[in-house]
Amino acid sequence: MRSSYAAEGINGKKSKAKELINKFAWQPLKSGLIGFIAFFVVLVVTKLLSFLIGTRDIFHIEVEDLTVSFIGFILLYLFTFVEQFKDSRENKS
């Protein structure tokens, strides 16, 4: 009987660790990736449209476009990360 209790305790700690990793690492990373993709798609579509209507002679993606898209990653990552802290604080109350 004691060994099953010990196993439950270990599994409880593992599931708590998985929950924390999911909550504070995986979910913010997913949100950050969505932010990166959203910014990048907007930039590419804008450049493509400006190329098609003739205001740009060449359609190309620059390093600066990736840098600006990284801002989208950072914004959504931080927003989700801080939101997780807020949710965990409310659950403790």
Number of C-alpha atoms within 10 A of each C-alpha: 5 7 8 9 10 11 11 12 12 12 12 12 12 12 12 12 12 12 13 13 12 13 18 17 15 16 16 23 20 15 21 24 19 16 21 23 17 14 19 20 13 12 17 15 11 12 17 17 14 15 15 13 9 10 10 13 10 12 13 11 13 8 8 9 14 16 13 14 21 18 15 22 24 18 15 20 25 16 14 21 20 14 15 18 13 11 10 12 10 9 8 6 5
